Amino acid sequence: MKKLLFTLLLIPVLVMAQGATEYAVIENGMITVNPTKIKEFEKGVAAHNKMFHAAGTYGARVYWISNGPNVGKYMWVMGPLTWSAMDARPAKAGHDEDWNANVLPYTMAEGNQTYWRFHAALSNFPKDFNLKYLKVMMLDVVPFKIEQFLEQLDKIATVMKSKYPTESYGMYTNEMPSAKEGGDFAYVDFFDKMGFLGREDTFPKDFEAVHGEHSWEEFISVMNETTKGTRTELWIFREDLSGLSSKVIAMERQ
């Protein structure tokens, strides 16, 4: 949603069963690889994903983080799936043994695991697209201000769906937030050409066109009261390391 606002994280819910009563969750595992063992890691994680995470509920994709303090790290992303589905993961015997033997030995003890709740009503996936690039921004929410913060998201979604109806983006909240680590909310732009990042930012003007004069100032005031920091990352899809392809079919969304 342009540079001034939030732009982040994770895979959209496009394969949830119709009529499901549970919400969807995305599992993100950030992996720091031993710099002397990158070749071995990539070989191991590619084989692992092709064997255990190549389709269905437990399908996984891998991204390379290209900027910021996490540059050079890998993001392993599984989902969407429900919490109930976690009880049956993984589906095949030998999963843990393969990970421990062929992936874990080449990593460093600097990882992080996050579970993100997908908010379908606030997100938009109007067309088929390729997950080549993700612009990921995470916001830290002031303690006990989460409800006030979440109330503002409807305003963002209204502008996006009115002014940018063909763009693909998702909004997510951290299921297990930490006051120390931050990253309570995530907004993700999904795009396939880097030129997307160079476009003029007209969101403030569009916001006032939808919500009225001075509405942008009021919105920013509330955001300043309810948030205390952001982090933006560009993730590049690594199809060679992933179980799933980059292609996402919008018609599968329920």
C-alpha positions in Angstrom: 0.0 0.0 0.0 2.7 2.3 -1.0 5.8 3.4 0.9 4.2 5.6 3.7 1.9 2.9 4.9 2.4 -0.7 5.9 3.5 -3.3 3.4 4.2 -6.9 4.7 4.2 -10.6 5.0 3.0 -14.0 4.3 1.1 -16.2 2.0 -2.7 -15.6 1.3 -5.3 -18.1 2.3 -6.3 -19.7 -1.0 -6.8 -23.3 -0.2 -8.9 -23.4 2.9 -11.9 -25.8 2.8 -15.2 -24.2 2.0 -17.3 -23.7 5.0 -14.4 -24.1 7.4 -15.2 -22.6 10.8 -11.5 -22.2 11.8 -9.4 -19.2 10.7 -6.2 -19.7 8.7 -2.7 -19.5 10.1 0.6 -19.1 8.3 3.8 -20.6 9.9 6.9 -18.6 9.2 10.3 -20.0 10.2 13.3 -17.6 9.8 16.5 -19.6 9.2 20.1 -18.4 9.6 22.4 -20.6 7.6 26.1 -21.2 8.4 27.8 -19.0 5.7 30.3 -21.8 5.0 27.4 -24.4 4.5 25.0 -22.5 2.1 25.4 -25.1 -0.7 24.7 -28.0 1.7 21.7 -26.3 3.3 20.1 -25.4 0.0 20.5 -28.9 -1.3 19.0 -30.4 1.9 16.1 -28.0 2.3 15.2 -28.3 -1.4 15.1 -32.1 -1.2 13.1 -32.0 2.1 10.5 -29.6 0.7 10.1 -31.6 -2.5 9.6 -34.8 -0.4 7.4 -33.6 2.5 6.0 -30.1 1.6 5.2 -30.2 -2.2 1.3 -30.1 -2.1 -1.8 -29.6 0.0 -2.1 -28.3 3.5 1.5 -28.8 4.4 3.0 -27.3 1.2 5.8 -24.9 1.8 7.7 -22.0 0.1 11.1 -20.6 0.8 12.1 -16.9 0.5 15.4 -15.1 0.7 15.5 -11.8 2.7 17.3 -9.2 0.7 17.6 -6.2 3.0 17.7 -5.1 6.6 19.3 -6.8 9.7 18.0 -10.2 8.4 19.6 -9.9 5.0 20.8 -13.2 3.8 18.5 -15.3 6.0 15.8 -17.6 4.6 12.1 -17.6 5.4 10.4 -21.0 5.4 6.7 -20.5 5.0 4.0 -23.2 5.4 0.3 -22.7 5.0 -2.4 -21.6 5.0 -3.7 -24.2 7.5 -5.8 -24.3 10.7 -4.5 -24.9 14.2 -6.3 -28.3 14.1 -4.3 -29.3 11.0 -1.1 -28.8 13.1 -2.0 -31.9 15.0 -1.4 -34.1 12.0 1.8 -32.5 10.7 3.8 -33.8 8.9 1.8 -36.4 7.0 4.8 -38.7 6.1 7.0 -40.7 8.4 10.6 -39.7 8.4 10.0 -36.0 8.2 11.8 -35.0 11.4 14.6 -37.4 10.8 15.3 -35.9 7.4 15.2 -32.3 8.6 17.5 -33.1 11.5 20.0 -34.9 9.3 20.0 -32.9 6.1 18.9 -29.3 7.0 19.5 -28.5 10.6 23.2 -29.2 10.8 23.9 -26.4 8.3 22.0 -23.7 10.3 22.9 -21.4 13.1 21.0 -21.0 16.5 19.6 -17.6 15.4 16.2 -18.6 14.1 12.7 -17.4 14.8 9.3 -18.9 14.5 6.1 -16.9 14.0 2.4 -17.9 13.5 0.3 -15.3 11.6 -3.5 -15.2 11.6 -4.8 -14.2 8.1 -7.6 -11.6 8.0 -9.5 -12.4 4.8 -12.0 -9.6 5.1 -9.2 -7.0 5.2 -7.2 -8.6 2.4 -7.5 -8.8 -1.4 -6.5 -11.4 -4.0 -8.5 -10.6 -7.1 -6.5 -12.5 -9.7 -4.0 -15.3 -10.3 -0.5 -14.2 -9.6 3.1 -15.3 -9.0 4.7 -15.0 -5.5 8.0 -13.6 -6.9 8.4 -10.7 -4.5 6.9 -9.9 -1.2 7.2 -6.5 0.4 6.9 -7.3 4.1 6.3 -4.7 6.9 5.7 -5.6 10.5 4.4 -3.1 13.0 4.8 -3.1 16.8 1.6 -2.2 18.6 1.5 -0.4 21.9 0.5 -2.8 24.7 -3.2 -2.8 25.4 -3.8 -0.7 22.3 -4.4 -3.6 19.9 -8.2 -3.2 19.6 -7.9 0.5 18.9 -5.3 -0.3 16.3 -7.3 -3.0 14.6 -10.3 -0.6 14.2 -8.2 1.4 11.8 -7.6 -1.5 9.4 -11.1 -1.4 8.0 -10.3 2.2 6.8 -7.2 0.9 5.0 -9.0 -2.0 3.4 -11.8 0.3 2.2 -9.3 2.6 0.4 -7.4 -0.3 -1.1 -10.4 -2.0 -2.5 -11.8 1.3 -3.8 -8.6 2.7 -5.3 -6.4 -0.4 -5.9 -8.9 -3.2 -6.7 -6.5 -5.3 -8.8 -3.6 -5.4 -6.3 -2.9 -8.4 -4.2 -2.2 -7.9 -0.5 -2.8 -9.5 2.9 -3.2 -8.4 6.5 -2.1 -10.6 9.4 -1.8 -10.5 13.2 0.8 -12.3 15.3 -0.8 -15.2 17.1 1.9 -15.2 19.8 3.1 -11.6 20.1 6.0 -10.5 22.3 6.5 -7.0 23.7 10.2 -7.6 23.5 10.4 -8.8 19.9 7.5 -6.7 18.4 6.0 -7.6 15.0 2.4 -7.7 16.1 0.8 -6.9 12.8 1.9 -7.5 9.2 0.9 -6.1 5.8 2.1 -7.9 2.7 2.2 -6.7 -0.9 2.5 -9.5 -3.5 4.0 -8.5 -6.8 6.1 -9.9 -9.7 8.0 -6.8 -11.0 10.4 -4.6 -9.0 8.9 -1.5 -10.7 6.1 -1.9 -8.2 8.4 -0.3 -5.6 9.1 2.8 -7.6 5.5 4.0 -8.1 4.4 7.4 -6.7 2.8 7.1 -3.3 -0.8 8.5 -3.6 -2.3 6.7 -0.7 -2.7 9.8 1.6 -4.6 11.6 -1.2 -6.7 8.5 -2.0 -7.5 8.0 1.7 -9.0 11.5 1.9 -10.9 11.0 -1.3 -12.6 8.0 0.3 -12.9 9.1 3.9 -13.2 12.9 3.6 -11.1 16.0 4.3 -8.7 15.8 7.3 -9.3 12.0 7.6 -5.7 11.2 6.8 -4.4 13.5 9.6 -6.8 11.8 12.1 -5.8 8.4 10.9 -2.1 9.2 11.3 -2.8 10.5 14.8 -4.4 7.3 15.9 -1.6 5.2 14.3 1.0 7.3 16.2 -0.8 6.5 19.5 -1.2 2.8 18.9 2.1 1.8 17.2 5.7 2.2 18.2 7.9 0.9 15.4 8.0 -0.8 12.0 10.3 -3.1 10.1 10.1 -3.6 6.3 11.7 -6.4 4.3 11.8 -7.5 0.7 11.5 -11.3 0.3 12.5 -13.0 -2.9 10.9 -16.3 -3.8 13.2 -19.3 -4.2 11.3 -21.8 -6.3 14.4 -24.0 -6.5 14.2 -24.5 -2.7 10.4 -24.7 -2.3 7.9 -27.5 -2.4 5.2 -25.3 -4.0 5.5 -23.2 -7.1 5.1 -19.5 -7.2 1.8 -19.7 -8.9 -1.3 -18.8 -6.9 -4.8 -19.4 -8.4 -7.3 -16.9 -7.1 -10.3 -19.1 -7.9 -9.2 -21.5 -5.2 -9.8 -19.0 -2.5 -12.8 -19.8 -0.3 
